[in-house]
Amino acid sequence: MIEVTRLKGSTVIINAELIEMIEETPDTVITLTSGKKYIVSESGKDIIDLVINYKRKIHSLQ
């Protein structure tokens, strides 16, 4: 799970395994495999870094 910030400042926790696509249009839009979209303030690169850190943490626990 990764924590991201919506444009109005609230945070939401997203299952990183369900991210299908990240677009910068110029706002960053995360599209999940369900089709649900989240517009967030983090950059695409920041989200990729969050996902990588999440996966590292998961794999280090095994």
BELPEQUI-V693126 format. One record per run of one state. SS is the DSSP state (H for helix, E for strand, L for the rest). FROM is the first residue (numbers start at 1). TO is the last residue. If there is no record, write none. Layout:
ss & from & to
SS & FROM & TO
SS & FROM & TO
//
This chain:
ss & from & to
L & 1 & 1
E & 2 & 6
L & 7 & 10
E & 11 & 14
L & 15 & 15
H & 16 & 18
E & 19 & 24
L & 25 & 27
E & 28 & 32
L & 33 & 36
E & 37 & 40
L & 41 & 43
H & 44 & 60
L & 61 & 62
//
